[in-house]
């Protein structure tokens, strides 16, 4: 709450918030960028499964894209695979906006990755499946694919 009431700055990107829970940067194999509540599901599962080679990064400001902060983050994990994770279908959410920006950031960073990989639902006409059990199954698959 303090961030909303005692500062004039908006946090555009949160780098790995719990670095003590993961390996050293040179041993991180994947950096998962995301936005929204999927972060908390990724964090919970990472902790539960004791995944220590995946860093989680929250992009809070999608536009204008925070190139400087993304590049700084990519430089911290230059050998890691880069993933964009979202729970929305591929044709919804931020993926189409993020892809080209992430690719540009990768080109201007020390990262060996050249393109981000998408992890999320397949393109669909509807944002939801209509069945809660199917939604939960898809959500678990998204989280699993992002972390493994």
Secondary structure, 3 states (H helix, E strand, C coil): CHHHHCCCCCCCEECCCCHHHCCCHHHCCEEEEECCCHHHHHHHHHHHCCCCCEEEEEECCCCCCCHHHHHHHHHHCCCCEEEEEEEEECCCCCHHHHHHHHHHHHHCCCCCCCCCEEEEECCCCCCCCCCHHHHHHHHHHHHHHHHC
